[in-house]
Amino acid sequence: MKENGGKWEKFFKWINGETTIDSVILENSRKKRFAKRKLRHQKAKFIALRLKHSKRRIQEIICIIVAVVFIGILLKTASELPTCGKPDNPVNNEVSERYLEKGVEETGSINLVSGMILDYRAFDTFGESCVLFTAVICVAMLLKRDKNNIDPIEDQELKEDEEIKNADGSLILKFVARLVIPFIFLYGIYVILNGHLSPGGGFSGGAIIGAGLMLYSTAYGQENTRRFFTYETFKKVSATCLLIYCFSKGYSFFTGGNHLKNIIPKGIPGNILSSGLILPLNICVGIIVACTMYGIYSFFTKGDI
Amino acid sequence: MTNMLRFLTENHYEAGAIILFGIGFLNLLLQDNLIKKFIGLNIMDTAVYLFLVSQGYIAGHTAPIATVGQKALASKFINPIPSGLVLTGIVVSVSVTAFSLALVQRLYKKYGTLSLDKVLVLLKEDKEDESNP
């Protein structure tokens, strides 16, 4: 009963916006730390404001004129375009006709966009995966908190954030996350595995799984996510998937094939185990996207996976 | 002029995309806050997706997903190529946004502000401090 009363009191305090003593002390120490920074800022703000009144005004007017002229030129150019939505527009030429009419037969995929991006244009998708991987490497380079990028003040701030978060408990978030996360992962896996049969594929399914990982890490903290997903697993898994993709599509350079033939038989279109290489490639892309999304999120929040 | 009016009424997807692009561009130029600048860049990206998708759209046709057992006819489906290009665009936009926001976070750690004007002033001060200590 007493325990319960304490909890309720805490809850009422939280509703009223009063904070516990610990967080007040933390707040004060943080304020002191920022006082020096603030002084410097006010000086900069003063100078920036003075700049604004003299130079900024002319700059803004020039910017608006440039943008309006730019839109005008674009509108004039685009007004020569054929009417939107007509089947005999020059965009709808023999290339798209071939993709649509021979797609099922040649790729074995019911979803013709999937067949296009992972069979006819598989190198394009490989480039996309590489771009994503490069982006997450760049983010890691800039934000990862290793021996070259350590700030004691920031470490303390992160620790304080963690303490405040643990004191709160975030019951609602944890409960809802426990209910929702299995379904998010299941849905993501479904979207990836059905990429050649229904709308979806590696990119959308990977993004869903990445969102599930982010939700888990927000609700239960990064220590719990580290039990199954560390920086090492991130590196190994995404590099392996990229290499699998690279070798499964790059071997035709050596065999000299004109059309990229599948090693795996195509099967019957419409079955889940069909369409040759598209299913494994979808899985690879999905894993890369999920790792990338979660990697970017965790580098931005905590500076480490 | 009549040509322009005809375009605005018939091709309203393209016209909307171009105006959206202009809004994003102006946002990129006029905002002082760096994060808002990158929001402007994302608006420009969205305008490009809208333009591409409207190019591939054919009135009355459906999404390119074939039915099992039926022959896929080009007269039934929309053009799939712009859809694939939009996918590329989305991926590149996500990557560029992540990279630029990481750079902004580094700038914030160094100078403690997101305003480009203030960052430039502080940068000048630091340079002067270095030249005559």
Contacts between the chains, C-beta under 8 A, distances in Angstrom:
chain1	res1	chain2	res2	distance
A	37	B	112	4.9
A	40	B	112	7.7
A	40	B	122	7.2
A	41	B	112	6.5
A	41	B	113	6.1
A	41	B	118	6.8
A	44	B	113	7.2
A	44	B	118	4.4
A	44	B	121	4.6
A	44	B	122	5.2
A	44	B	125	7.7
A	45	B	115	8.0
A	45	B	118	6.2
A	47	B	121	4.7
A	48	B	115	6.7
A	48	B	117	3.9
A	48	B	118	5.0
A	48	B	120	8.0
A	48	B	121	5.5
A	51	B	117	6.2
A	51	B	121	7.6
A	52	B	117	6.9
A	56	B	117	7.8
A	60	B	30	6.1
A	63	B	26	6.9
A	63	B	29	4.2
A	63	B	30	5.8
A	64	B	26	6.8
A	64	B	30	7.8
A	66	B	29	7.5
A	67	B	22	5.7
A	67	B	25	5.4
A	67	B	26	4.4
A	67	B	29	6.6
A	68	B	22	7.7
A	70	B	22	6.7
A	70	B	25	6.7
A	71	B	18	6.3
A	71	B	19	6.6
A	71	B	21	7.6
A	71	B	22	3.8
A	74	B	18	4.8
A	74	B	21	7.1
A	74	B	22	7.6
A	75	B	4	6.9
A	75	B	7	7.5
A	75	B	15	6.8
A	75	B	18	5.6
A	76	B	4	7.2
A	78	B	7	6.9
A	78	B	11	7.2
A	78	B	14	5.2
A	78	B	15	7.3
A	78	B	18	5.9
A	79	B	3	5.5
A	79	B	4	5.3
A	79	B	6	7.7
A	79	B	7	3.7
A	79	B	11	7.8
A	81	B	7	7.6
A	81	B	11	6.3
A	81	B	14	6.2
A	83	B	10	5.1
A	83	B	11	6.4
A	84	B	10	7.0
A	84	B	11	4.8
A	84	B	12	8.0
A	84	B	13	5.5
A	84	B	14	6.3
A	84	B	54	5.4
A	84	B	55	7.6
A	84	B	57	6.5
A	85	B	57	5.5
A	85	B	58	5.9
A	85	B	59	3.7
A	86	B	58	7.3
A	86	B	59	7.4
A	87	B	58	5.1
A	87	B	61	7.5
A	87	B	75	7.1
A	89	B	55	7.9
A	89	B	58	7.9
A	91	B	55	5.3
A	91	B	56	6.6
A	91	B	79	6.0
A	91	B	81	7.9
A	91	B	82	7.4
A	92	B	58	6.6
A	92	B	74	7.9
A	92	B	79	5.2
A	95	B	81	6.8
A	96	B	74	7.1
A	96	B	79	4.6
A	96	B	80	6.3
A	96	B	81	5.4
A	97	B	74	4.3
A	99	B	80	5.8
A	99	B	81	7.2
A	100	B	64	6.2
A	100	B	72	5.7
A	100	B	73	7.5
A	100	B	74	4.5
A	100	B	77	5.3
A	100	B	80	6.8
A	101	B	71	7.8
A	101	B	72	5.9
A	101	B	73	6.7
A	101	B	74	5.4
A	103	B	64	8.0
A	103	B	66	7.3
A	103	B	72	6.4
A	104	B	66	5.1
A	104	B	72	5.5
A	110	B	65	6.2
A	110	B	66	5.2
A	110	B	67	8.0
A	110	B	68	6.6
A	111	B	64	7.6
A	111	B	65	5.2
A	112	B	64	4.0
A	112	B	65	6.7
A	112	B	66	6.2
A	112	B	72	6.9
A	112	B	77	6.9
A	112	B	80	5.5
A	113	B	64	5.7
A	113	B	65	8.0
A	113	B	80	4.8
A	113	B	83	5.3
A	113	B	84	6.2
A	116	B	80	5.3
A	116	B	81	7.3
A	116	B	84	5.6
A	117	B	84	4.8
A	117	B	87	6.5
A	121	B	84	6.4
A	124	B	84	7.3
A	124	B	88	6.5
A	127	B	88	7.9
A	128	B	87	7.3
A	128	B	88	5.7
A	128	B	91	4.5
A	128	B	92	7.6
A	131	B	91	6.0
A	131	B	92	6.0
A	131	B	95	5.2
A	132	B	91	5.9
A	132	B	94	7.3
A	132	B	95	5.9
A	134	B	95	7.2
A	135	B	94	7.3
A	135	B	95	3.4
A	135	B	96	7.6
A	135	B	98	5.1
A	135	B	99	5.5
A	136	B	98	7.4
A	138	B	98	7.9
A	138	B	99	5.0
A	138	B	102	6.9
A	139	B	98	5.4
A	139	B	99	6.5
A	139	B	102	4.6
A	142	B	99	8.0
A	142	B	102	4.3
A	142	B	103	6.6
A	142	B	105	7.5
A	142	B	106	5.6
A	143	B	102	5.4
A	143	B	105	6.3
A	143	B	106	7.5
A	151	B	109	7.3
A	154	B	109	7.6
A	198	B	65	7.0
A	199	B	63	6.9
A	199	B	65	6.7
A	203	B	87	6.3
A	203	B	90	7.8
A	203	B	91	7.1
A	269	B	66	7.8
A	269	B	68	6.4
A	270	B	68	3.8
A	270	B	69	7.9
A	296	B	98	4.9
A	299	B	102	7.4
A	300	B	101	7.2
A	300	B	102	7.3
A	300	B	105	7.0
